[in-house]
Structure formats: C-alpha cells, structure tokens
Amino acid sequence: MTDETEPPGPAGEESTRQEVTVRLVVPEMDCPSCAGKVDKSLERVDGVVDTTLQPTTGTATVTYDADRMSEASVVDAIESAGYEVVGADDSDSERDEHAAGVDIAPPSDVWTSPRALKTWVGAVFVTLGLLVEFVLTGQNVAVASVLDYPLHLADVLFLGAVAASGYPVVRSGYYSAKNRSLDIDLLMGTAIIAATGIGYFVEAATLAVLFSIAELLEDYAMDRARDSLRELMELSPDEATVRRDGREVTVPTDDVAVGETVVVRPGDKIPLDGRVLDGTSAVDESPITGESVPADKSAGDDVYAGAINEEGYLEVEVTSPAGDSTLSRIIEMVQGAQEKKTEKEQFVDRFAGYYTPVVVVLALLTAAIPPLFIADPVSVDVAGYALTFAADWQTWFIRGLTLLVIACPCAFVISTPVSVVSGITSAAKNGVLVKGGNHLEAMGDVDAIALDKTGTLTKGELAVTDVVPAGDTDETTVLRYAAGLERRSEHPIAKAVLARTEATGTTELPEPSEFESLTGKGIRGDINGETYYAGKPTLFEELGFEFSRTDGMTDGGTAVPEDATERKDRAFTGDTLAALEREGKTVVLVGTEREILGAIAIADEVRPASKWAVGRLQELGVEHVVMLTGDNEGTARAIATEVGVDEYRAELLPDEKVAAVEELQRKYGDVAMVGDGINDAPALATAEVGVAMGAAGTDTALETADIALMGDDIGKLPYLYALSHTANGVIRQNIWASLGVKALLAVGVPVGLVSVAVAVVVGDMGMSLGVTGNAMRLSRIEPERPA
C-alpha cells in the first residue's frame, strides 16, 4: 500500500488525500474482454483513482481515495462485474494482508472446478438427449407440455443441459449487459436464451455445452501461460535462517531486517540479497543472471536472493529487504511488462472494437433479412458443389446464431498478450529482463545494433596478455621486477601485473626502496642498490633508449642506447612494440638505465563470446553491427578487427555517441544500443531499444534500460534478438490465423457450410487453444552457446 498527499489547493491550503493501492487476485479475469468488464464496473465507483488490470496474471491493482471508499468497495465493484476476488472476506485487515502478499492468481483445478462440474453434467444430458432424439426414437415420448407445446424426453434432457452448462454463460452475459460490455459472454448468453425461447433446444444445449468446454480449455491454456510466471516467483525463498542472540532461528524472509546475518547451508537457496561475511562456496546464480556455470563466492562478494548455494557454508549480511531484492524487482518488472502494449496489440484492441459490433449487426441481418426475400430454397452450383440458400426462418435464425459465435474476438484479442507473456517470462528465466512488450517487439525489428566496447565487448578489466623478455632474460624475471615495483602502486595496470605474477606462482618479489611514481610515465625504485624502472616506452626514451619501428615511423632496428659500449645492454626489437601497439595493447617496459629486461603488454581483454555473438547477430539478419567507444583509434581498430563488427567509431564523447546512434537511425532504421546502462545512458535513451549489460545488483541499469542482461554475458544478445524476432513472427501468425479462420467461417455461414458446433469448436475453442499453444513455444527457445 502507498499513501500520497495531494498538492495544495487553489486557496493555498494544504489538502491531503490518502491514496491506497491494493493488489487483488481475480483468477477468472483471464481475457481482455473480462478486464474491460471489470474496468467499467470500477469506473462507476466514486473514489477510484487508477486501475491496472492484468488478465495474464489474473490480478487487479487499484488505487483509491481511502477517505471516500474502502477496499471492500473495490472488491464489491469487481464482484459486481461477475468475478470472484480470491481471499476477500469481511475483514479489511485480513484482505490487506492477503493483497499485499499476492502477485498472481494461484493454480486452479480447471477440470474439477464448479464450472467444470456443471459442464460435465450438461455434456451427459446433451449426450443422452441426442441418443434419445436420433437413436432410441421409440423412447422419445412426450413427458410434459408448456403453453400447449409438448415436451418430449429428449427436449427435457436438452433443457437440463442448457440449465447446467448454460447458467454460468447466461450469468456472465447478464453482468456484461449490466456493464454495457459487448463481449463473448453477452453474445453467447443471448444466443442460448434466444434458441431456447423459440424451441431450438438441440442448438441451445449444444451451444451451451460446447462453449462451456471451450471456456474450460481457454482457462487451462491461460493457467499454463501463468505457470511460467509462477515458476519465476517460486525462485524466491519464503523463509531464512537468521542468527539472533547467539542462536539460529528460521523466520519468514519478510521479517529479516537489513544488516542481519543469515546462514546458508549447502543446497539451500540464498533467501535475500546480501554480502558474504564468512565462508566460501560455488553459487548457482542462473535464476538471476542465466549463467549456467556457478560463481565462486567468498567474503566480500555479493550474492542474490534465489541463487542456490551448491557446496559450502556461507554467512551472509543482508543488504536489502525481501521486497527490494534483485529477484523481487525482476518479478515485479516482468509482471508490469504486459502493461506496455506492443503496436500490434494496440492495433488488435482498436480492430476488435469495430469487428465485434459489425459482425453482430451482420448476424442480426442474416437472421432477419434473407427469409423476407427468399420464398423457396435456391441452389447454386459452385465448382461442382451445390450451395443451397434456404428459405425458412429456422435455418436463417441458426445461421445468425452461428455468426454471433464467430463475432467473438477472443482468439484474436489474446493472440498478442499470451505471446508477450511467454516471451518475457522465458527471457527472465534465462537472465534477460525485458521491461515491456513494446521493447520485446522493437528488439525483434532492429536493423542495426550499436555496441559499447569497454564492459560490453571487453571485460572492462585490465589483464596481462603478453610477457616479452629481452635477450637472455626469462618471463619470470621480467614479472618479478615489474611486480616488485608495481606492488607499491595503486594503478589498475599494477593490479593486472600483480594478478599475472600471482597466477604464475611467483612469490619472492624484490622489495624496492626510494620508490617514486613518475606521473604519466611510470614508476621507479631502488633494488639491490640499482634503480629499476617500469613504464611507458617514452620513459625509457628519456633514459637514452631509441625504439625504431617499421610501422610507418622509422626504419626497423633495436633498442640500443647511445652509450651501449659503456653499459651492459640487451637488444630489444622496436617492431615488437609496434606489433603490440597495433593490437591495441598498452606496453610497459621493465629495466634499468643500462638495460631493458623486457616488455609486458596489458589490455582490456575481449570477452570470449564477443566474436561469436557479433557473427551470430549478422547470421540472424541484423543489417549492421557497429562498435562505439571513447577509446583511442588504435585500440578501437584492434578490438573491432578481432570481434568482426561491420564498423567502429573511436574517441567518442557521450554526446558524440548520441550523434552516432542518430546517424545509424537515419541510415539503417531502428537501432538497439548495448552498453553498461550508466555511462552510455544518453545513447541508450536515444536508440529504439536500450540494452544494459551486467544489470544484476545495479539499480540504475535496472531502472534506465529497456532490456537488461542480468549477467555480463554478451553471448545472450543473439538469444535476445532471436527470441524477439521469433515473438514478432508468432504474434503475426496468431493475429492473421485467428482473423483468417474467422473470415472463412463467416463466409461459410450464409451458404450453410458452418454449423454452430463448428463455429464454437474451430472459431472459438480451437483458435484460442491454437494461439496459446503457438505462443507457448517461445518458452522453448534457449540461449545458444559458442561452439
């Protein structure tokens, strides 16, 4: 719940309004028309400020003025639309507690629900009725009469089917009429009542039973769609083992405060976001980042709620409450993603607003007009097939009822939402957070992708790539002297050298005295009475060395100082430096005033998956992949060549990156920008889609990006594009298939080729199941891995 205060009124007096937001579960609100009915009911309640209805999760989020109404009024309004609010009772406090803790409709027993039992009873009655009507005709005796109209045994059975299976439909239709909502319930309820009223008991019973079965199948399909969201929510543990007053107690995660210490044993889920205080273990973070390889965690490392502690014992200091963990924010954003409709979904909503009234009018005209002008049946030969236009009122009335069934746009309307939910939840389970259906759609339509270099294509951490000794010196000696000097420095290059030295097992490092940092050049220190240097080639050029290069500078040569005859010196090829620099690496020389021990090359390493990811994006159809970086030309050229981008642009300031994105938009069309979500924020905002790398635990990236790769895996980018592109295809297939089938059925009705049963089974039930099943295949798309 949230309380808000209104701004001062016109008179300058401070007026307050207590706005309360509640989230309620409405399981049977599982289609857009259902949500429309609830929305209209809530609109009529004085005090409702805002409503967000989510059929795909079966939830209603309502903000209301607590001074003018209560939560009970909200519940009553929803129930007056014909839908039960799960967990609602007479106690506001109990409802508040329930509402605060739920996020999605619970799993339902579709096939054993009260609606299902009524359907099965109706199915038994209609089966017996058909048996008596057409097989056991001798048993079909008159058993009663109404207004001098005889009712036979079969008629009574059909009426029993209408009463059992048709009641829920008619009831829902009543609420639709009450809320002035022209939806399937109103259409079907009207058709059942009309058919029953004029004595078409077979048609009324068949329609009631088949439509009820169709509704159950749609409920089942929607429940499957909701399963993916439930699986995501179940990742978050409900309880945590906390150390309090010297002992361990198990409490609900909501009761754990920031700063408390939780104990996580092998095999347990980490209950809340935190920082490891003690212990080491491999932690499976795939529920958050999608990374399949467990991450090693020790004291000082961050861990996330929902991750699985695989082998060691960990003590974790809680850094955020349960409701604000990374996993909680992911779940919240995934649930809210469906509010941002795609362009196709907006088109569908607009189209459905015209489609249903038009077809309803056609149904009325079909039932009323032809009998007035066709005195006798008319047969027309079409490609050897005789099409008969009947003349009697009964036939045209039934055809009008059939068109009413076809007027329902259910499959058409749900075609996009179920695809979006399936795609977004599938992405979330693979470590990709898509914050709206509109972003999912846009990502699948991009023509160009711009990639930041540092932290995206590269790891963003300096590392030693080459150790090149001079003369008779070996690599270990070069590293020993370099590390001995660098361990007194705080520069990132020093950390890279020390990390490489430690990795080689070198432990005995010389201890320098008279250490001095030479700003912009390097460092120096005395070791065993002699001054050693580590720094740029320019530092050694000042010491008297000359590095001639064949790389367009001077003739090739060696690093030999002018007074080499007076000093012990070793030749060091200048071309070696040129080759390393051409690869975009920073070169650190190690030596004294008399000799060079060797060179150490340092670079921001390219991610192992970068080259594969770029190549795969090109294979998938991305027209242009470009690298944008603020780094120098040489480094940019080397990285661009290594990863295989189509183009690179170097030495760009943030505003120049924005200009580069705008130029790409003019040249190619829609552009996706991939960066770290913070430094590249202007460019991310300018592109049609902004994708942030490594967003896990980073609030800014989670909030600012349209899409967030929770881990640092650039290899997820082809998966994201493939998923989005496929989702767009699925949405198009669903829309046009549902429209096409409806159109074919509508054309076949006037000539008698489509019955009520076919309209229900194919046009309503079949297409709803078809579009849902087609959407569910998005959940089977998984990230590829480099070969």
Secondary structure by P-SEA (a helix, b strand, c coil): cbbbbbcccccccccccbbbbbbbbbcccccaaaaaaaaaaaaacccccbbbbbccccbbbbbbccccccaaaaaaaaaaaccccccccccaaaaaaaaacccccccccccccaaaaaaaaaaaaaaaaaaaacccccccccccccccccccaaaaaaaaaaaacaaaaaaaaaaaaaaccccaaaaaaaaaaaaaaacaaaaaaaaaaaaaaaaaaaaaaaaaaaaaaaaaaaccccccccccccbbbbcccccccccbbbbbcccccccccccccbbbbbbbccccccccbbbbbcccccccccccccbbbbbbcccccccccaaaaaaaaaaaccccccaaaaaaaaaaaaaaaaaaaaaaaaacccccccccbbbbbcccbbbbbcccaaaaaaaaaaaaaaccccccccccaaaaaaaaaaaaaaccccccaaaaaaaaaccbbbbbccccccccbbbbcbbbbcccccaaaaaaaaaaaacccccaaaaaaaaaaaaacccbbbbbccccccccccbbbbcccbbbbbccaaaaaaabbbbbbccccccccccccccccccbbbbbbaaaaaaaaaabbbbbbbbccccccbbbbbccccccaaaaaaaaaaaacccbbbbbccccaaaaaaaaaaaccccccccccaaaaaaaaaaaaacccbbbbbcccccaaaaaaaccbbbbcccccccccccccccccccccccaaaaaaaaaaaaaaaaaaaaaaaaaaaaaaaaacccccccaaaaaacccaaaaaaaaaaaaccccbbbbccc
